[in-house]
Every structure is written in C-alpha cells, then in structure tokens.
Amino acid sequence: MLFKRCFAFLVICCCLLLPTGAIVASAQERRAEGFRRYEGKYIELLTDLPDRADVNVELEQLPKAFDAAMPLWCKYFGVELAEVEDWRASACIMLEKGRFREAGLIPAGVPEFPYGFQYYDQLFVSEQPSAYYRRHLLIHEGTHWFMSHHFGANAPPWIMEGMAEWFGTHRWNLETQQLDLSIIPTDKTLVPYWGRVRKIREQLEAGTAPSLEDIMQYDNTAHLSVDAYAWSWAAVVFMVNHPDTKEAFSEVLQQPMRPDMTQTRWLFEKLKARWSSIREQWNAFTSDLDYGWSPQGGMLTISNNPTKLVGSSTPITIHSDRSWQASNVYAAAGNKIRIRATGSYEVAQLPKPWICFADGVTLEYYRGQPLGRLMLAISTPRNKPVATQQITIMPLATEAVVEMPQTGELHFRVNEASLEIGDNQGQLTVQIELLEK
C-alpha cells in the first residue's frame, strides 16, 4: 500500500463475513459497466484509461505480469502453486478516481490514497506518469494481497511496505514475458518515477536520514510520506542480504504475522548481540547503495574481535573483485598510521583490461576518485541509535599516512561500482604500520 494501512485482527476476521463468490462477482459486473476490462488467471483489471493503441499495449501486459509474479511469490514464501489455484484479485487502474467511487467500485472503508491501496481482494492503483511505475504499484499492492492471504494478517509497517517495495522493483521483458522481481535497478531510466535511490542519497547528504531503529518503528501513518517507502525498501534489502541479518529475517517471515511490534522485537532480540555492529554495517550499506548495487561482492562486515594495531600488522590480502574487506585490525582515534599497498590488478575488462595499482587509473572516475584506487573505510560499532549516516571513507594510494578520525576497524576495497567490480582480476597486499599513538 502506498498510503495508510491498518488491518487489525478484528478487521481481518470481518472479511469472513463479506459476501463472496457469485454474489460479489455479479455486483461487480453491474458496477463495472463503462470501464474496460483485462483478464488474467489471477486478476481481473478494470480501467478508465483512454482507449489508445499505446496505452492498450501497456494495459494488456499488466495481467500477464501479475500472473507471472504468482509463482515467484509462491517460491519465496514456500507456497505450493496448487494452493493458490483459486486465488483471484480485482484491480482498478484509475485515471479519474471519482468515477470508480461513484460506480461503487471503491468500498466505503477505503480512505483517500494518492498512489495505491489493497483492500482484501481488491487492488487500487492511481494512474502514474510511466508504464513502469504503474506496473510497480500493481505488483506492490499484489504483494500485500499475497502476504495477507498467506499469513492471514499483516506484519509491522516497515516489513509489509519494505517487502512490497522489494518485490515491486522489477524487470519485465515484453517480448519474452519474463518477470524478475526484487531487482536493484542498474539505471534510473529503467525505473522512471520510482525514485527510491534518489530519496535515500538526498537525505544521506542532507544529514536527515532516519536511523535503522526509526525505520523499524514506523507506525501506520509513516507511509503517508514517500520517504518511508524508500527507507523501508532499503531496510528489507539490507536484512535480506547482509550475512549478519539474513537468517534471522528469513525466520521472521516464517512466523505468524502480527501488525504490532512483536516481530520487530523478536528480530532485535535475535540480533542484539551484534546490534551495535549492525548499526554501522547498515551505515556502510546505505553509503554504498546506488543504482546497480549488488551484494555479490560482499557487504562490509565488522570482525567480532579485531586486533589492536601495535607496531605493524601482518600482510593483508585485498581482492580486487570484492567490496569492503575487513582487516581484523583496529586503531585508536588520533593514531597516525602508514598504509602501504603492493601488487597490481585488472579493472574494467571492456574494451580491454586496464592494469591498475593502488593509485587507480585516471582515465575514469567513480564517486570523485580514480577507478580502481585503494579505498579505506573505518567502522565503529554504534552503542546507541544514531541517524543513518555515511561511514568514514578515505582514498589511499601505494603509500599513505592517515590520522585516525575515530577508533575503528580498517576495511579496504578498490574504487569501483559494485555492479562492475565482480569482473576484476588480481589482488594487492596491504601492510598497516602504527607511527604515532
């Protein structure tokens, strides 16, 4: 739902008292006069959009995309496809919402909403400025519909909205009818008017991003703001992918759903031994998050018991095809340290590999630094909730002297987008030396 949602247990139970079957179908057919209809196996779609060739092609694809989502939802939630054989939703794609209200197609219990809403087996989507975002909202609301059917109740808002956004972010191939859900778009032009990454980056840069705890405590009014959808999506992407959280989050989705804080509290208790590190790992994730982000190269993970730097560290191998790699070494705030890097590696395989050293190659830049340059991140576990903020990142070279701005573990990677880092080849060796305490 891209608006306020509050399905208490009583409301869920009340759905059993609603008229069903032929009575509802007959009533809907009478009310649907004057609207165009598109049919799929699992959905019937009504719309008042203009009867125009280009629009019709887009509308014809919506039931096909929705039907393609069903086996993907089933696979993720462990539901046999045969169990959903009789499940069917109705959807209204609305240019003029008032027409649907006047026709009785929007029940009185549905409040005003700017984007989309799910009400039992009925899905409502306001017309959007792009075919992608229209389809995104239908899959978003369809995710709510599937989860409410499967679980019989709703989870806390950050989980319900985050999961719907995660599934809703998709790729649809018109020619092959292939649907991919839960993608990280490689370019904003592929997901016009979605804008979640932009929202996150803007708030990080402005210093107004909510803490992870703030997101996990969103109430039923938080998602009146589009910002809350961006952060709920990011929280789910993090929980699903980070090695410290993905197992516990998977267990949450196997429990009975409740719309209160029960599951959030359970998750926190499960992870509380690592929570101070998780806060900083979340900061590292959001610092990296961008179009084309991928977990395949790994995510920054803080060592359980890093060793304090005394003298010189043992040589540390840094792989050029991975994201942040922990050194298992920490230094104190104010320490001056020397970092030396040796070795060469290949970056940017096309049109041909570029041989690179720790200084990087200035033929191309990523986030203001030469491609392939050795980068340092300093991670400091956070014992108290803090606003989401970018972690401390510094550019290095074959040799650099750094004054530690804070006490923390040292992590290294080469400077390249996570989408492209995986084809790099080679490694370098890093040596850390304490100069002054």
Backbone torsions as a table, in degrees:
resi	resn	phi	psi	omega
1	MET	NA	130.2	174.0
2	LEU	-99.4	52.3	176.4
3	PHE	-172.4	-175.0	-178.7
4	LYS	-62.2	134.3	178.7
5	ARG	-136.5	132.2	178.2
6	CYS	-149.3	91.2	178.2
7	PHE	-104.8	93.1	176.2
8	ALA	-73.9	168.2	-177.4
9	PHE	-58.2	-37.6	-179.4
10	LEU	-63.1	-40.6	-179.5
11	VAL	-66.0	-40.6	177.8
12	ILE	-60.2	-43.1	-179.8
13	CYS	-65.5	-35.5	-177.7
14	CYS	-62.1	-24.2	-178.1
15	CYS	-64.3	-22.0	178.4
16	LEU	-68.8	-20.7	-176.8
17	LEU	-92.1	-7.1	-177.9
18	LEU	-73.4	148.5	176.3
19	PRO	-63.2	143.5	-176.0
20	THR	-131.2	-179.6	170.3
21	GLY	63.9	-137.1	-171.9
22	ALA	-64.7	-31.7	-178.5
23	ILE	-62.5	-49.6	179.8
24	VAL	-64.9	-45.3	-179.0
25	ALA	-58.3	-44.1	-179.8
26	SER	-62.9	-42.8	180.0
27	ALA	-64.9	-41.2	-179.8
28	GLN	-66.1	-38.4	178.9
29	GLU	-61.9	-40.7	178.5
30	ARG	-65.0	-40.8	-178.0
31	ARG	-73.9	-23.0	-173.2
32	ALA	-81.1	-1.1	179.9
33	GLU	-60.3	134.3	-179.2
34	GLY	95.5	-3.7	177.0
35	PHE	-116.4	147.6	177.3
36	ARG	-81.5	147.7	-173.4
37	ARG	-121.5	138.7	173.3
38	TYR	-129.2	135.7	-172.6
39	GLU	-114.8	142.8	169.2
40	GLY	-133.6	-179.6	-179.9
41	LYS	-67.6	-39.9	-174.1
42	TYR	-109.7	1.6	-175.5
43	ILE	-151.5	145.8	168.9
44	GLU	-117.1	132.7	-173.8
45	LEU	-121.2	130.2	175.2
46	LEU	-115.0	143.7	-178.6
47	THR	-150.8	155.9	172.4
48	ASP	-114.5	15.0	178.5
49	LEU	-64.0	154.7	-175.8
50	PRO	-61.0	143.5	179.1
51	ASP	-80.3	84.0	-175.0
52	ARG	-132.4	144.6	-170.8
53	ALA	-55.5	-47.8	-176.9
54	ASP	-66.9	-38.4	178.0
55	VAL	-68.2	-40.4	-179.1
56	ASN	-61.5	-39.7	177.5
57	VAL	-60.2	-43.0	179.5
58	GLU	-66.0	-41.7	-178.9
59	LEU	-68.2	-35.8	178.7
60	GLU	-62.4	-26.0	-179.1
61	GLN	-79.6	-21.1	-173.8
62	LEU	-62.4	-50.5	177.1
63	PRO	-61.7	-33.5	179.4
64	LYS	-66.7	-42.6	178.2
65	ALA	-66.1	-41.0	179.1
66	PHE	-62.4	-45.6	178.3
67	ASP	-61.8	-36.6	179.3
68	ALA	-69.0	-24.7	179.3
69	ALA	-74.1	-27.2	-174.0
70	MET	-57.7	-51.2	178.8
71	PRO	-64.3	-27.0	178.9
72	LEU	-73.1	-42.7	173.6
73	TRP	-60.2	-45.8	-178.8
74	CYS	-58.5	-46.9	-178.5
75	LYS	-60.9	-43.9	-176.9
76	TYR	-66.3	-42.5	-175.6
77	PHE	-92.2	5.8	176.0
78	GLY	69.3	39.0	-179.1
79	VAL	-110.0	132.6	176.1
80	GLU	-69.4	138.3	-178.6
81	LEU	-59.4	-32.2	179.2
82	ALA	-63.3	-26.6	-178.7
83	GLU	-70.3	-22.5	-176.2
84	VAL	-106.3	12.9	-175.9
85	GLU	-54.0	-38.1	-176.3
86	ASP	-97.6	3.3	179.3
87	TRP	-73.3	136.8	-179.9
88	ARG	-152.7	131.1	178.6
89	ALA	-111.1	157.0	169.9
90	SER	-115.6	142.5	-178.2
91	ALA	-132.5	143.5	174.7
92	CYS	-116.7	121.3	174.7
93	ILE	-102.8	112.6	-160.3
94	MET	-118.0	122.9	170.1
95	LEU	-86.5	-46.5	177.1
96	GLU	-117.6	97.5	-175.2
97	LYS	-59.1	-33.0	-178.4
98	GLY	-59.5	-34.9	179.1
99	ARG	-61.8	-38.2	-178.8
100	PHE	-72.4	-36.3	176.5
101	ARG	-66.6	-44.8	-179.6
102	GLU	-62.4	-32.5	179.7
103	ALA	-81.4	-3.3	180.0
104	GLY	77.6	15.9	-179.2
105	LEU	-84.4	-16.6	174.9
106	ILE	-107.3	112.0	-178.2
107	PRO	-59.0	154.9	-178.8
108	ALA	-61.1	-26.3	-178.7
109	GLY	-76.1	-5.6	-179.7
110	VAL	-90.4	121.7	180.0
111	PRO	-76.9	175.8	173.2
112	GLU	-64.7	143.2	-179.5
113	PHE	-147.5	142.4	-177.2
114	PRO	-86.0	-25.1	-172.6
115	TYR	-124.0	-65.0	-177.5
116	GLY	-153.9	163.8	-178.9
117	PHE	-157.7	142.9	174.7
118	GLN	-117.2	128.7	-178.2
119	TYR	-134.7	101.0	-174.8
120	TYR	54.5	-119.9	-178.4
121	ASP	-93.0	11.3	-177.7
122	GLN	-110.4	131.7	179.2
123	LEU	-117.8	138.2	-178.8
124	PHE	-127.3	129.9	-179.9
125	VAL	-133.1	120.2	173.6
126	SER	-73.9	144.2	-178.3
127	GLU	-59.1	140.8	-175.4
128	GLN	-119.8	162.4	-176.3
129	PRO	-78.0	-0.7	176.3
130	SER	-141.2	148.9	177.7
131	ALA	-63.2	-36.0	178.9
132	TYR	-60.5	-50.1	-173.0
133	TYR	-69.7	-31.8	173.5
134	ARG	-60.0	-46.4	-179.7
135	ARG	-68.6	-37.9	176.0
136	HIS	-55.9	-47.6	-178.5
137	LEU	-65.9	-36.6	178.1
138	LEU	-64.6	-42.8	178.2
139	ILE	-69.0	-36.7	175.4
140	HIS	-56.8	-53.9	-180.0
141	GLU	-67.0	-33.3	176.3
142	GLY	-63.7	-34.6	176.4
143	THR	-63.7	-43.5	175.2
144	HIS	-57.9	-45.3	-179.3
145	TRP	-60.0	-47.6	-179.2
146	PHE	-63.7	-46.2	-177.8
147	MET	-65.0	-39.7	179.8
148	SER	-67.7	-35.3	174.2
149	HIS	-65.2	-47.6	-174.2
150	HIS	-68.7	-45.1	-174.9
151	PHE	-93.4	-21.4	-178.9
152	GLY	79.2	1.4	179.5
153	ALA	-164.1	172.6	-179.5
154	ASN	-101.6	152.2	173.9
155	ALA	-87.5	177.8	174.7
156	PRO	-55.0	151.8	-174.1
157	PRO	-53.3	-40.3	-176.6
158	TRP	-65.8	-31.8	178.0
159	ILE	-76.3	-48.5	-178.2
160	MET	-60.7	-48.1	-177.1
161	GLU	-75.2	-36.3	177.6
162	GLY	-64.8	-42.0	178.3
163	MET	-66.1	-41.0	179.6
164	ALA	-64.5	-38.9	176.6
165	GLU	-68.7	-39.6	-178.9
166	TRP	-63.3	-48.9	176.9
167	PHE	-67.8	-38.4	-175.7
168	GLY	-65.3	-25.6	178.6
169	THR	-77.6	108.9	-162.5
170	HIS	-140.6	172.6	172.1
171	ARG	-131.4	126.8	-178.3
172	TRP	-121.7	121.5	179.1
173	ASN	-95.9	110.6	-175.9
174	LEU	-61.4	-37.9	-175.3
175	GLU	-74.8	-44.9	-175.9
176	THR	-93.7	-9.7	-176.0
177	GLN	61.3	30.6	179.2
178	GLN	-90.5	129.8	178.8
179	LEU	-116.1	128.9	172.6
180	ASP	-117.1	125.2	178.8
181	LEU	-102.5	163.8	173.5
182	SER	59.8	40.9	178.3
183	ILE	-88.4	160.9	164.7
184	ILE	-104.5	110.7	-175.5
185	PRO	-57.0	139.2	179.4
186	THR	-82.1	-16.6	-177.6
187	ASP	-156.6	142.6	-177.5
188	LYS	-64.0	-24.6	-179.6
189	THR	-69.3	-17.6	178.9
190	LEU	-81.0	-16.2	-177.2
191	VAL	-133.8	59.4	-174.2
192	PRO	-57.8	134.1	177.9
193	TYR	73.6	7.8	174.9
194	TRP	-74.5	-59.4	165.8
195	GLY	70.8	12.1	-176.2
196	ARG	-67.7	-43.2	-179.3
197	VAL	-62.8	-42.3	179.4
198	ARG	-59.5	-44.1	179.1
199	LYS	-58.5	-45.3	-177.8
200	ILE	-64.9	-46.4	-177.9
201	ARG	-65.4	-39.1	178.6
202	GLU	-62.0	-44.5	-177.1
203	GLN	-73.4	-32.5	174.2
204	LEU	-62.5	-45.7	-178.3
205	GLU	-68.4	-30.4	179.9
206	ALA	-85.3	-9.2	-178.0
207	GLY	73.6	25.0	-177.3
208	THR	-114.9	14.7	-177.8
209	ALA	-72.5	141.7	178.4
210	PRO	-72.8	157.5	174.2
211	SER	-74.2	163.6	176.2
212	LEU	-59.9	-37.9	178.1
213	GLU	-66.0	-37.9	176.4
214	ASP	-58.3	-44.7	-178.7
215	ILE	-63.1	-44.1	-176.7
216	MET	-71.9	-10.7	177.4
217	GLN	-109.4	14.5	175.8
218	TYR	-53.3	137.8	176.2
219	ASP	-99.1	-170.5	-174.8
220	ASN	-74.2	-4.3	177.2
221	THR	-104.5	-10.5	-173.9
222	ALA	-59.7	-35.5	-173.2
223	HIS	-86.1	18.4	163.1
224	LEU	-67.0	-20.8	178.7
225	SER	-103.7	135.8	178.1
226	VAL	-62.9	-28.5	179.2
227	ASP	-54.5	-38.8	-177.5
228	ALA	-64.5	-30.6	177.0
229	TYR	-68.8	-40.3	178.8
230	ALA	-61.3	-46.0	-176.5
231	TRP	-74.7	-33.9	175.1
232	SER	-64.3	-42.0	176.3
233	TRP	-59.3	-48.5	-178.1
234	ALA	-61.5	-40.9	-179.8
235	ALA	-62.6	-41.2	178.8
236	VAL	-68.0	-42.8	177.6
237	VAL	-57.5	-43.1	178.2
238	PHE	-63.6	-50.6	-176.8
239	MET	-62.6	-38.2	-177.8
240	VAL	-70.1	-29.4	-170.2
241	ASN	-107.3	-28.3	-173.7
242	HIS	-74.0	135.5	-178.3
243	PRO	-59.9	-24.8	179.2
244	ASP	-80.7	-15.6	-172.6
245	THR	-122.6	-22.3	-168.0
246	LYS	-64.8	-35.8	-180.0
247	GLU	-68.2	-45.4	-179.7
248	ALA	-65.3	-39.7	180.0
249	PHE	-66.5	-37.3	175.9
250	SER	-61.2	-38.2	178.2
251	GLU	-66.2	-35.9	177.2
252	VAL	-58.1	-41.6	-176.7
253	LEU	-76.9	-1.3	174.7
254	GLN	-101.2	-1.7	-178.8
255	GLN	-93.9	160.7	171.6
256	PRO	-60.6	137.5	-177.6
257	MET	-82.6	142.8	172.9
258	ARG	-138.9	140.4	-175.6
259	PRO	-78.2	-3.7	180.0
260	ASP	-89.6	-159.1	-175.0
261	MET	-90.2	10.1	-174.6
262	THR	-55.6	-50.8	-176.8
263	GLN	-70.8	-34.1	176.9
264	THR	-64.5	-43.3	178.0
265	ARG	-63.5	-40.6	179.3
266	TRP	-61.0	-43.9	-179.4
267	LEU	-62.9	-43.3	179.5
268	PHE	-62.6	-44.8	179.5
269	GLU	-61.6	-39.2	179.6
270	LYS	-64.0	-33.7	-172.9
271	LEU	-107.9	3.2	-169.2
272	LYS	-62.7	-27.4	178.8
273	ALA	-64.3	-25.6	-179.1
274	ARG	-112.0	7.1	-168.6
275	TRP	-63.8	-37.3	179.3
276	SER	-62.9	-35.7	175.5
277	SER	-73.5	-37.1	-180.0
278	ILE	-61.1	-38.1	177.4
279	ARG	-56.3	-45.9	-178.4
280	GLU	-73.8	-34.2	176.6
281	GLN	-66.0	-34.2	173.3
282	TRP	-63.5	-42.9	177.0
283	ASN	-59.8	-41.4	179.2
284	ALA	-65.2	-41.3	178.5
285	PHE	-61.2	-48.7	-178.5
286	THR	-68.1	-29.4	175.5
287	SER	-63.8	-36.8	-179.0
288	ASP	-84.3	-24.9	-170.3
289	LEU	-59.3	126.2	-179.2
290	ASP	-162.5	173.5	174.2
291	TYR	-57.7	132.6	-179.5
292	GLY	86.4	1.9	177.7
293	TRP	-58.0	142.7	179.4
294	SER	-142.2	140.6	176.5
295	PRO	-81.8	-2.6	-172.0
296	GLN	-62.8	-31.4	178.5
297	GLY	-82.6	1.2	-178.2
298	GLY	97.1	162.2	178.1
299	MET	-124.3	149.3	-178.5
300	LEU	-57.0	125.9	179.4
301	THR	-129.7	126.4	-178.5
302	ILE	-80.8	134.0	179.2
303	SER	-65.4	149.0	-179.5
304	ASN	-66.1	-44.0	-177.6
305	ASN	-138.6	71.6	179.9
306	PRO	-63.5	152.6	-177.9
307	THR	-90.0	135.7	178.0
308	LYS	-69.5	135.7	-179.1
309	LEU	-70.0	120.4	174.9
310	VAL	-134.8	118.3	-176.4
311	GLY	72.1	-121.8	-179.3
312	SER	-119.0	146.5	177.0
313	SER	-79.9	162.8	168.8
314	THR	-69.7	155.9	179.7
315	PRO	-57.8	139.2	-178.3
316	ILE	-117.4	126.8	179.4
317	THR	-88.7	127.1	178.5
318	ILE	-115.7	121.5	-179.0
319	HIS	-86.5	134.2	-175.0
320	SER	-75.3	-14.1	-176.9
321	ASP	-102.4	17.3	-179.3
322	ARG	-125.4	159.7	176.4
323	SER	-78.5	-151.5	-174.2
324	TRP	-57.2	128.7	-179.4
325	GLN	-118.5	127.2	-176.6
326	ALA	-72.8	140.5	178.1
327	SER	-89.3	-17.5	-172.5
328	ASN	63.5	24.8	178.6
329	VAL	-130.6	135.8	174.0
330	TYR	-125.9	155.3	177.0
331	ALA	-130.0	156.0	-175.3
332	ALA	-86.5	156.5	176.4
333	ALA	-57.3	135.0	180.0
334	GLY	91.2	-17.7	176.9
335	ASN	-62.8	140.9	169.1
336	LYS	-99.9	127.6	-177.6
337	ILE	-128.1	149.3	175.1
338	ARG	-108.5	133.2	178.9
339	ILE	-119.6	121.0	176.9
340	ARG	-112.5	140.3	179.6
341	ALA	-130.4	131.7	177.6
342	THR	-126.8	156.0	178.9
343	GLY	111.6	163.7	178.0
344	SER	-131.5	162.4	-177.0
345	TYR	-155.7	167.5	-178.2
346	GLU	-106.7	133.7	174.5
347	VAL	-127.4	162.5	174.4
348	ALA	51.8	76.2	-173.8
349	GLN	-65.5	-22.0	-178.4
350	LEU	-115.5	140.3	0.8
351	PRO	-73.0	-17.4	174.0
352	LYS	-154.3	156.8	-178.4
353	PRO	-64.6	142.9	173.7
354	TRP	-103.8	126.0	175.3
355	ILE	-77.4	130.4	-170.1
356	CYS	-132.5	145.2	171.4
357	PHE	-115.1	-178.3	-173.5
358	ALA	-62.0	-18.9	177.8
359	ASP	-75.4	-17.8	-178.2
360	GLY	85.0	179.2	177.9
361	VAL	-118.4	131.1	-173.9
362	THR	-88.0	8.1	175.1
363	LEU	-71.8	-21.3	-179.8
364	GLU	-148.4	147.9	-178.8
365	TYR	-124.0	150.8	173.7
366	TYR	-134.1	123.9	-177.8
367	ARG	49.3	44.2	171.8
368	GLY	82.0	1.7	179.9
369	GLN	-126.0	153.6	179.9
370	PRO	-57.4	142.6	177.6
371	LEU	-58.7	134.4	176.7
372	GLY	82.6	-1.0	179.9
373	ARG	-65.2	143.6	176.4
374	LEU	-70.8	131.0	-178.3
375	MET	-120.2	149.0	178.7
376	LEU	-116.6	133.7	170.3
377	ALA	-121.0	141.6	178.3
378	ILE	-114.0	119.7	-178.1
379	SER	-106.9	132.8	178.9
380	THR	-127.8	112.3	177.7
381	PRO	-53.8	139.4	-176.0
382	ARG	-104.8	114.4	-177.0
383	ASN	-81.0	-12.8	178.8
384	LYS	-129.8	152.3	177.1
385	PRO	-60.3	134.0	176.6
386	VAL	-136.0	156.2	176.1
387	ALA	-58.6	142.8	177.2
388	THR	-57.7	129.4	-177.0
389	GLN	-144.2	157.5	179.5
390	GLN	-72.0	139.2	179.5
391	ILE	-72.4	163.4	179.0
392	THR	-74.0	118.7	-179.2
393	ILE	-127.7	134.6	-179.5
394	MET	-131.4	141.8	173.4
395	PRO	-78.5	142.7	177.1
396	LEU	-117.8	-162.5	177.3
397	ALA	-161.2	-162.5	178.4
398	THR	-64.2	-27.1	173.1
399	GLU	-149.6	134.0	-179.3
400	ALA	-149.5	145.9	173.0
401	VAL	-108.5	128.7	-175.1
402	VAL	-125.2	134.1	169.9
403	GLU	-96.6	121.9	-173.9
404	MET	-66.7	118.8	178.7
405	PRO	-76.5	-15.2	-178.7
406	GLN	-159.1	161.0	174.5
407	THR	-76.8	131.5	179.6
408	GLY	179.7	169.3	176.7
409	GLU	-80.0	148.6	-179.9
410	LEU	-97.4	133.1	177.8
411	HIS	-126.6	148.8	-176.3
412	PHE	-133.1	151.8	171.7
413	ARG	-161.7	166.1	171.5
414	VAL	-92.3	151.9	-172.4
415	ASN	-80.9	102.7	176.5
416	GLU	-164.3	151.1	178.3
417	ALA	-61.7	143.8	-176.7
418	SER	-62.6	-27.4	177.8
419	LEU	-64.0	-28.7	-172.2
420	GLU	-110.3	-10.4	-172.8
421	ILE	-71.0	-21.8	-172.7
422	GLY	-66.6	-20.0	-178.6
423	ASP	-95.6	3.8	175.8
424	ASN	-66.2	156.6	178.3
425	GLN	-135.4	139.6	177.4
426	GLY	108.1	177.0	-177.3
427	GLN	-151.5	167.3	174.4
428	LEU	-132.5	164.8	-179.5
429	THR	-114.4	129.3	-177.7
430	VAL	-112.5	135.7	175.4
431	GLN	-123.4	130.8	-178.6
432	ILE	-112.6	131.7	-177.9
433	GLU	-129.1	133.2	176.0
434	LEU	-82.4	122.8	179.1
435	LEU	-97.2	-49.7	-178.9
436	GLU	-140.0	140.2	174.7
437	LYS	-85.0	NA	NA
